[in-house]
């Protein structure tokens, strides 16, 4: 038998050689084709539920074309309430989910953005609904501008809306674009809250059906009193305090602080049960954390007292050194095997951290 096999191989060596080379050439062609399709494939195989929120914003939300989101402001000084001055609202667009800022979309995201003057319910305004002094200047991250007002109720036909913006994918860091809405200084913070701007950002990346539009109806509202009404702090998993999800469904949480104006936000937590992602307040480079927060001035970790840790955010949307930041996202992780008894483990302006039931307490003081 052995001799027969040897004889067969000697007679058929040319046929075998041709078959072997064909297999090798096919493998080379297949490997050459793979990289060109890689970026689209990795988008297709990802589940929509996992990637849909990887097009996000500090203001805009999915399905928000009729959702009123006010920006709280203090009155400009009397001598500054002119058309030459303005109340600014900064809107950031990112290529990651707010639930996981450390993971960003694995491809470029192309999108279009439009702006329309509306009422609080998102209904488009007519020229008769607004006077000539009420204008909103929109400045895109690439410095393109459009001014909305009585004679221009929306940005349709303008370069700022017809441009195809791109959040460029890079392996080393996430991408963001900033748009600024400048409401003219004559705005009456008590009477003009029904004059708003609807901003819509719509992904147009070919084949990216896993990305969804985001939008919001943005208006101005006066900060009332001396409390911290311009800022709110909540768990992203239970934003309204009415979720029906079990708290034990989650191994971690996201503390979100959002608003406008200046406030000191103090967060205390019991390290026996939870801890905050140290990358939020540890220096990576240029005195900044991995999220871009200024460590030691904007965000200050005050250390441990027994089991209780304290972190203070000196929030101020009026500071350009802090990028006029109006949102903070801090990741909160469980450190032990114990589960909280309910969502009230996280409290705002109440509770005693360390008593076993209150794991996290937040206090806010408007400045």
C-alpha positions as CSV (number, residue, x, y, z in Angstrom):
1,X,0.0,0.0,0.0
2,X,2.8,2.4,0.9
3,X,4.5,1.8,-2.4
4,X,1.3,2.4,-4.3
5,X,0.7,5.8,-2.6
6,X,4.3,6.8,-3.4
7,X,4.0,5.9,-7.0
8,X,0.7,7.8,-7.3
9,X,2.2,10.9,-5.9
10,X,5.1,10.7,-8.3
11,X,2.8,10.4,-11.3
12,X,0.4,13.1,-10.2
13,X,2.8,15.6,-8.8
14,X,1.9,18.3,-11.4
15,X,-1.8,18.1,-10.6
16,X,-1.2,18.3,-6.9
17,X,1.1,21.3,-7.3
18,X,-1.6,23.1,-9.3
19,X,-4.3,22.4,-6.7
20,X,-2.0,23.6,-3.9
21,X,-1.2,26.9,-5.7
22,X,-4.9,27.5,-6.4
23,X,-5.7,27.3,-2.8
24,X,-2.9,29.7,-1.8
25,X,-3.9,32.3,-4.5
26,X,-7.6,32.1,-3.3
27,X,-6.4,32.7,0.3
28,X,-4.4,35.8,-0.8
29,X,-7.4,37.3,-2.7
30,X,-9.7,36.7,0.2
31,X,-7.3,38.3,2.7
32,X,-6.9,41.3,0.4
33,X,-10.6,41.8,0.1
34,X,-11.2,41.6,3.9
35,X,-9.7,44.9,5.1
36,X,-11.7,47.0,2.5
37,X,-14.9,45.6,3.9
38,X,-13.9,45.7,7.6
39,X,-15.2,49.1,8.5
40,X,-18.7,48.3,7.1
41,X,-18.7,44.8,8.5
42,X,-17.9,45.9,12.1
43,X,-20.9,48.3,11.8
44,X,-23.2,45.6,10.6
45,X,-22.4,43.0,13.1
46,X,-22.9,45.3,16.1
47,X,-26.4,45.1,17.7
48,X,-28.5,48.3,17.2
49,X,-29.3,48.5,20.9
50,X,-25.6,48.6,21.7
51,X,-24.6,51.3,19.1
52,X,-27.7,53.4,18.6
53,X,-26.7,55.7,21.4
54,X,-23.1,56.1,20.1
55,X,-24.4,59.3,18.4
56,X,-25.1,61.5,21.5
57,X,-25.1,65.0,22.9
58,X,-25.2,66.9,26.1
59,X,-28.5,68.4,25.1
60,X,-30.0,66.5,22.1
61,X,-31.8,63.2,22.6
62,X,-33.3,60.5,20.5
63,X,-36.9,61.4,19.6
64,X,-36.5,64.9,20.9
65,X,-37.9,66.9,18.1
66,X,-40.8,68.0,20.4
67,X,-38.9,67.8,23.7
68,X,-38.4,71.1,25.5
69,X,-35.0,71.4,27.2
70,X,-34.4,74.8,28.8
71,X,-31.1,76.3,29.5
72,X,-31.2,78.2,32.8
73,X,-29.7,81.7,32.8
74,X,-29.4,84.7,35.1
75,X,-30.4,88.0,33.7
76,X,-27.7,90.0,31.9
77,X,-26.8,93.3,33.6
78,X,-29.2,96.0,32.6
79,X,-26.6,97.7,30.4
80,X,-25.9,94.5,28.6
81,X,-29.4,93.6,27.5
82,X,-28.8,94.7,24.0
83,X,-28.8,93.0,20.6
84,X,-25.0,93.1,20.6
85,X,-24.8,90.9,23.7
86,X,-26.2,87.4,24.1
87,X,-27.1,84.4,26.2
88,X,-25.1,81.5,25.1
89,X,-26.1,77.8,24.9
90,X,-23.4,75.2,24.0
91,X,-24.4,72.0,22.4
92,X,-21.9,69.1,22.0
93,X,-22.3,66.2,19.7
94,X,-20.2,63.0,20.4
95,X,-19.5,59.6,18.8
96,X,-20.1,57.6,22.0
97,X,-22.9,56.7,24.3
98,X,-23.3,58.7,27.5
99,X,-23.5,55.3,29.3
100,X,-19.9,54.5,28.2
101,X,-17.8,57.5,27.2
102,X,-14.7,55.2,26.9
103,X,-16.1,53.3,23.9
104,X,-16.7,55.2,20.7
105,X,-18.3,54.4,17.3
106,X,-15.9,52.3,15.2
107,X,-16.2,54.4,12.1
108,X,-16.6,57.9,10.9
109,X,-20.1,59.4,11.5
110,X,-21.4,61.8,8.9
111,X,-24.5,63.9,9.8
112,X,-26.5,66.9,8.8
113,X,-27.8,69.5,11.3
114,X,-30.7,71.9,11.0
115,X,-32.1,74.7,13.2
116,X,-35.7,76.0,13.3
117,X,-37.4,78.6,15.4
118,X,-40.3,76.9,17.3
119,X,-42.5,77.3,20.4
120,X,-41.9,75.1,23.5
121,X,-43.9,72.2,21.9
122,X,-41.7,72.2,18.8
123,X,-44.3,73.9,16.5
124,X,-42.6,76.0,13.9
125,X,-43.0,79.8,14.4
126,X,-44.4,82.2,11.8
127,X,-42.9,85.6,11.0
128,X,-45.8,87.2,12.9
129,X,-44.8,85.2,16.1
130,X,-41.5,87.0,16.6
131,X,-40.2,90.5,16.4
132,X,-37.1,91.7,14.6
133,X,-35.0,92.1,17.8
134,X,-35.3,88.4,18.7
135,X,-32.5,86.6,16.9
136,X,-30.4,83.5,17.5
137,X,-27.0,83.3,16.0
138,X,-25.8,79.7,15.5
139,X,-22.0,79.1,15.3
140,X,-20.9,75.7,14.2
141,X,-17.6,74.1,15.3
142,X,-16.1,74.9,11.8
143,X,-17.0,78.6,12.4
144,X,-19.9,78.6,9.8
145,X,-22.8,80.7,11.1
146,X,-26.5,81.4,10.5
147,X,-28.7,83.9,12.2
148,X,-32.3,82.9,12.8
149,X,-35.0,85.6,13.3
150,X,-38.1,87.1,11.8
151,X,-36.8,87.0,8.3
152,X,-35.1,83.6,8.6
153,X,-37.1,81.2,10.6
154,X,-34.9,78.1,9.9
155,X,-31.5,77.2,8.5
156,X,-32.8,75.4,5.4
157,X,-30.8,76.4,2.4
158,X,-27.9,77.6,4.6
159,X,-24.4,76.2,4.4
160,X,-24.6,75.4,8.2
161,X,-27.4,72.9,7.6
162,X,-26.4,71.6,4.1
163,X,-22.8,70.8,5.2
164,X,-22.1,67.2,5.8
165,X,-20.3,67.2,9.1
166,X,-18.1,64.2,10.1
167,X,-17.1,62.9,13.6
168,X,-13.9,61.3,12.6
169,X,-13.1,57.9,14.1
170,X,-9.6,57.7,15.8
171,X,-8.4,54.8,17.9
172,X,-6.8,57.0,20.5
173,X,-9.7,59.2,21.5
174,X,-13.4,60.1,21.0
175,X,-14.6,62.9,18.7
176,X,-16.8,65.9,19.5
177,X,-18.3,68.9,17.7
178,X,-19.5,72.0,19.5
179,X,-22.3,74.3,18.3
180,X,-23.1,77.5,20.1
181,X,-26.6,79.1,20.1
182,X,-26.4,82.9,20.9
183,X,-29.8,84.2,22.0
184,X,-29.7,88.0,21.6
185,X,-29.4,89.9,24.9
186,X,-32.9,91.5,24.6
187,X,-34.5,88.1,25.5
188,X,-36.9,88.4,28.4
189,X,-36.2,85.3,30.6
190,X,-39.7,85.5,32.1
191,X,-41.8,86.2,29.0
192,X,-40.0,84.8,26.0
193,X,-39.6,81.1,27.0
194,X,-42.0,80.1,24.2
195,X,-39.5,81.3,21.6
196,X,-37.1,78.4,21.1
197,X,-34.8,76.7,18.6
198,X,-35.3,73.1,17.5
199,X,-31.9,71.6,16.7
200,X,-31.8,68.3,14.8
201,X,-28.8,66.2,14.0
202,X,-29.4,63.4,11.5
203,X,-26.8,60.7,10.7
204,X,-26.3,60.1,7.0
205,X,-23.4,57.7,7.0
206,X,-24.1,55.1,4.2
207,X,-25.3,51.8,5.7
208,X,-25.2,53.0,9.3
209,X,-28.7,52.0,10.2
210,X,-27.6,51.5,13.8
211,X,-27.3,55.3,14.3
212,X,-30.4,57.4,15.1
213,X,-31.3,61.1,14.8
214,X,-31.1,63.3,18.0
215,X,-32.9,66.5,18.6
216,X,-34.2,69.0,21.2
217,X,-36.3,72.1,21.5
218,X,-33.9,74.5,23.2
219,X,-35.1,77.6,25.1
220,X,-34.1,80.0,27.9
221,X,-35.5,80.1,31.4
222,X,-34.6,82.2,34.4
223,X,-32.7,80.7,37.3
224,X,-35.0,81.3,40.3
225,X,-33.8,82.1,43.8
226,X,-30.5,81.3,45.4
227,X,-30.8,77.5,45.1
228,X,-29.2,75.2,42.6
229,X,-32.2,75.3,40.2
230,X,-29.8,75.8,37.2
231,X,-28.3,72.4,37.8
232,X,-29.7,68.9,38.4
233,X,-27.9,65.7,39.4
234,X,-29.4,62.3,38.8
235,X,-28.6,58.7,37.9
236,X,-28.8,58.1,34.1
237,X,-30.4,54.8,34.8
238,X,-33.2,56.4,36.8
239,X,-33.3,60.0,35.5
240,X,-36.8,60.9,36.7
241,X,-36.8,58.7,39.8
242,X,-39.7,56.7,38.4
243,X,-37.9,53.8,36.6
244,X,-39.6,50.3,37.0
245,X,-36.2,48.6,36.5
246,X,-34.8,46.7,39.5
247,X,-31.7,48.5,40.9
248,X,-30.1,45.0,41.1
249,X,-30.2,44.8,37.3
250,X,-27.1,47.0,37.2
251,X,-23.5,46.5,38.3
252,X,-22.7,50.1,37.8
253,X,-24.4,53.5,37.3
254,X,-23.8,56.9,35.7
255,X,-24.0,60.0,37.8
256,X,-25.0,62.9,35.5
257,X,-24.8,66.6,36.5
258,X,-26.3,69.0,33.9
259,X,-27.4,72.6,33.8
260,X,-26.1,76.1,33.4
261,X,-24.7,78.9,35.5
262,X,-22.3,78.4,38.4
263,X,-22.7,75.8,41.2
264,X,-20.6,73.8,43.6
265,X,-21.7,70.2,43.4
266,X,-20.4,68.0,46.3
267,X,-20.6,64.2,45.9
268,X,-20.0,61.9,48.9
269,X,-20.0,58.1,48.6
270,X,-19.4,55.1,50.8
271,X,-16.5,53.2,49.4
272,X,-17.5,49.9,51.1
273,X,-20.3,49.7,48.5
274,X,-19.4,51.9,45.5
275,X,-16.6,53.9,44.0
276,X,-16.3,56.6,41.2
277,X,-14.1,56.0,38.2
278,X,-10.8,57.5,39.2
279,X,-10.1,58.5,35.6
280,X,-12.7,61.3,36.1
281,X,-10.6,63.2,38.5
282,X,-7.0,61.8,38.0
283,X,-4.6,63.8,35.8
284,X,-3.8,62.3,32.4
285,X,-2.1,65.3,30.7
286,X,-2.1,69.1,30.9
287,X,-3.9,69.0,34.3
288,X,-6.9,67.3,32.7
289,X,-8.6,64.0,33.4
290,X,-9.3,61.5,30.6
291,X,-12.7,63.2,30.2
292,X,-11.1,66.6,29.8
293,X,-12.1,67.9,33.2
294,X,-9.6,70.3,34.8
295,X,-8.3,68.4,37.9
296,X,-7.7,70.5,41.0
297,X,-9.8,73.4,39.9
298,X,-12.9,72.3,38.0
299,X,-13.1,68.9,39.7
300,X,-11.5,68.3,43.1
301,X,-11.1,65.0,44.8
302,X,-10.9,65.7,48.6
303,X,-9.9,62.2,49.6
304,X,-11.2,59.7,52.2
305,X,-12.5,60.2,55.7
306,X,-12.9,56.7,57.0
307,X,-14.9,54.9,54.3
308,X,-16.4,58.2,53.0
309,X,-14.9,59.8,49.8
310,X,-15.7,63.3,48.7
311,X,-15.5,64.9,45.3
312,X,-16.4,68.6,44.4
313,X,-17.3,69.8,41.0
314,X,-17.0,73.6,40.6
315,X,-19.4,73.9,37.6
316,X,-19.6,77.1,35.7
317,X,-20.9,77.3,32.2
318,X,-19.6,80.8,31.9
319,X,-15.9,79.7,32.0
320,X,-14.3,79.2,28.7
321,X,-11.3,77.4,30.5
322,X,-13.9,74.7,31.4
323,X,-15.1,74.7,27.8
324,X,-18.4,76.2,29.0
325,X,-19.2,72.7,30.2
326,X,-22.8,72.1,31.1
327,X,-22.7,68.3,31.6
328,X,-20.6,65.9,33.7
329,X,-20.8,62.1,33.6
330,X,-19.2,60.1,36.4
331,X,-19.2,56.3,36.3
332,X,-20.2,54.7,39.6
333,X,-19.2,51.0,40.3
334,X,-20.1,48.6,43.0
335,X,-17.1,47.6,45.1
336,X,-18.6,44.6,47.0
337,X,-21.2,41.9,46.6
338,X,-24.0,43.8,48.4
339,X,-26.9,45.2,46.4
340,X,-28.7,48.4,47.4
341,X,-32.3,47.9,48.8
342,X,-33.7,50.3,46.3
343,X,-32.9,53.4,44.1
344,X,-32.8,55.6,47.2
345,X,-29.2,54.5,47.8
346,X,-28.6,57.7,45.7
347,X,-29.9,60.9,47.3
348,X,-29.8,64.6,46.6
349,X,-29.7,67.0,49.5
350,X,-30.7,64.4,52.0
351,X,-29.5,61.2,53.7
352,X,-26.4,60.3,55.7
353,X,-23.6,58.6,53.9
354,X,-22.3,55.7,55.9
355,X,-25.5,54.6,57.6
356,X,-25.8,51.6,55.3
357,X,-28.8,52.8,53.3
358,X,-27.4,56.0,51.7
359,X,-24.5,55.0,49.6
360,X,-24.2,58.3,47.6
361,X,-25.3,61.8,48.6
362,X,-25.1,64.9,46.4
363,X,-25.4,68.5,47.6
364,X,-25.6,71.5,45.3
365,X,-25.1,75.2,46.1
366,X,-25.8,77.7,43.3
367,X,-23.2,80.5,43.2
